[in-house]
Amino acid sequence: MTPTPLQIETRSEAKDSVLFHAAFSEFGQRSRQDPYRVALASPEMILKMMHLPLGKPVEFFLAWPLNAGNAGNALQAQPLGRISANVDSTGTRGFVGFFEIDLSSTHSEEVAHALLAAAENWLKAQGVKQMIGPLDFSTWFSYRFRIEHESAEPLESTAGSSPRFAWEPVNPPEYPAFFQSFGMSEIQAYHSQSYSAPAADARLPGSENLKKAYDFAVSQGFRFRPIDLAQFQTREIPLLHELSHQCFKDAFLFEPIPLPIFGALYAQALQRFDFSPSRFVQTADGRTVGFLFAFIDRDYLVIKTIAVLEEFQNQKLSSALLHPAFDHCFQNQITRGISALVKSGAKSEHHETRSKQFAQRDWMHEYSLFGKDLP
């Protein structure tokens, strides 16, 4: 088969940067089809991200039909795909993200490989030794592909009938296949699991044990408080920023993020979901030592993040933080819960293990992050 004639255009060499930014930021909305538009970022959000002061090398790429020329001819033709590449804070790893391909093209795999090759060559020129993706800049932003493994249990996820959520990766199945056929392999697995109460008037699985952990924590002087929305920007965001950076500094691919960008991410999430189940945990003298980041989405309790400072771990505080969230669900007749975006092998998996003692999971979504060593 004759290779498809393509032209790869970069932002750094674009003749018209305004048109390039417009073509790149709008491409996902133009090319992505249902049912894979659930988590799609708006062109306005993509444009803002393209102008973030990352403080590290970054490049953006568009693939055009050869006769389209470049973004300067955007009115006559549309791109076939896009990707970004950036160097991480260590200077040894490179991330590729914002990956989108026009799947209506019969040459979509060729386009994907051409973009991945362009990103790889750019990363090599930066001295990077490993290419990882999909990952938009850092793990604070969108990353991972949802993927169906052949070994997956015959739950709703494999039947394609379980929900797709805006807080999880939502992508066409071709995308991870493109990464794999390009020579990238899974370097880390993740998953989300859903559980439900055995009856409409029952509590979520594991609630009794969480109540015991909560009562014990209270007896030790710990206090639990909800997020103060009136002081969200001035008080809560700096607290979440500080605790996140202390608790996850050794996490896989962790990178610090400036407070203003961190705040913008949380403020955006706050507009989309009900965060009533979220909690901070404080010592008797008022020191905040951990938090639960949880919210309600489509009548599910979504457990997104549990963080406790290292010196206060092994005191059942992570379990205790969950009790108010589970109690909130019982009081509001919410009977379904999700442990969301859990890194396989992480400590937080023990909450899922306990839940399995009380109920069968309803469905499981699996995700992968891919990598490739560079010479």
ABEGO torsion letter per residue (X at the ends): XBBBBBBBBBAAABABAAAAAAAAAAAAAAABBOAAAAABBBAAAAAAAAABBAGBBBBBBBBBBAAAGBAAAAAABBBABBBBBBBBAAGABBBBBGBBBBAABAAAAAAAAAAAAAAAAAAAAAGBABBBOBBBGBAABBBEBBBBBAABBBBAAAAGABBBBAABBBBBAAAAAAAAAAGBBBABBBBBBBBBBABAABBBBGAAAAAAAAAAAAAAGBBBBBBBAAAAAAAAAAAAAAAAAAAAAABBGBBBBBAAAAAAAAAAAAAABBAAABBBBBBAAGBBABBBBBBBBGGBBBBABBBBBAAABGAGAAAAAAAAAAAAAAAAGBABBBBBGBBBGBAAAAAAAAAAAABBBABBBBBBBBBBBBX
